[in-house]
Amino acid sequence: MITPQEFTSRQDRLLAQCPENSVCVIPAATLVTRSRDTEYKFRQNSYFWYLTGFAEPDSVLLLSNHSRHPSCYRAMVCQAKDEHEEVWHGRRLGTQQALSQFNLDEAYESDQLAAVLDEWIDGHDHVFFALGEEAWAEQQVMASLQRLRSNPRKFAAPIHLSDPRPFLDEMRLFKSAAEIATMKAAAKMTSEAHARAMKFAHAGCYEYQLAAEIHHLIAMAGAHYPAYGTIVGSGENACILHYTENADQIDDGKLVLIDAGAEYQGYAADITRTFPVNGKFTDAQAKVYNIVLKAQEAAIALLKPGVTLGEANQASSKILVEGLIELGILNGSVEENLENQAYRAFYMHGLGHFLGLDVHDVGVYKIAGEDRPLKPGMVLTIEPGLYLPAHETIPEAYRGIGVRIEDNIVITAKGAEVITANVPKSIAAIEKLMSE
């Protein structure tokens, strides 16, 4: 659990990176209509959540280091207490509780937002606000800037409008001990869900039934929803990277690729496993699977501070190319195929990505054009794959086989910790679990 003190510390760290006489305006998400008068289940804006841990929509966090305030002066605009609305749509925190719960200096109701923005932005040289992030709040901020600029005798409009996301992205890239503990909890429930799906799987079941097994377990464990659209691709469906129809019946002898993760207290897990629906790999399936597994293990073995994701990808790609040549899918030398990237026809995505509040989390992968060295506190996925379409150029035994294996890794001071290791991924371990 992330404490109120940690949220306050994050606000202080953000403002400390801003020039003197700055105001940060960080909006929450708003409700999105699903159909007519119903909304999608609310999901908070990740930046707002990172700084507040507040789950209500249509709120705004304000931070100022103006000389008229002591150090970090903070306020929040949030929904007013409303007995009628709360009967229909749920309880609201309200300004009085917000003051104490979030260590605020001021709290305002949502219908005051226009006046509050004018008051808070007036007299600051710098406004930090993320354009293109939350349209509802952007309209309000732009309108406020226009009012201030149109009346220079009354107001001192800011000179600079800047984006706070570069600061926040770098902060979010390095997870605290509390964040890592939360991500481990998300990884644990996701691991158990994948194992449950393996044990449920049988010839003739449907892709959506395996997705339901995943969703049931993570919901029972406390995750409000999956971190992204669950992928259950059987047979050649596994060769579609973001296949989410999950509609087909799974024939005996087919492989199933499941890419699914829980979102727990805002933080994502992201695991992929590939297994035979009947619990037994064929020789051809096993050959492709072991190539991907060997590539993943080689990449993970390299991970430690100072190593780059690019270096891990080189080691992983070399093994994939060697395997494709051995299977008769690629011709020529390993070096030639790596240089001309012929393997990209069967491995289209990257080796991994940062993981956190977003499943494809924020963070810069290159610095001055060079791959960024890994550092303790980073959390990322490692997920090589091979996708062999049912095409006449592919040897018949391997047509329609898609394999991806993905784990979540925390970079530590001494190396790397795989926090999703509880899901079986060797052929022997998978077959043993499914036979039970």
Helices and strands as residue ranges (DSSP letters): H 4-16, E 22-27, E 33-35, E 38-39, H 46-52, E 60-64, E 73-78, H 83-89, H 94-101, E 106-109, G 110-112, H 113-121, E 126-128, H 135-149, E 160-162, H 165-173, H 177-200, H 207-220, E 225-226, E 231-234, G 235-239, E 255-260, E 262-264, E 267-268, E 271-276, H 283-302, H 309-326, H 334-340, G 342-345, E 366-367, E 370-371, E 379-382, E 385-388, G 396-398, E 401-404, E 407-411, E 416-418, H 427-435
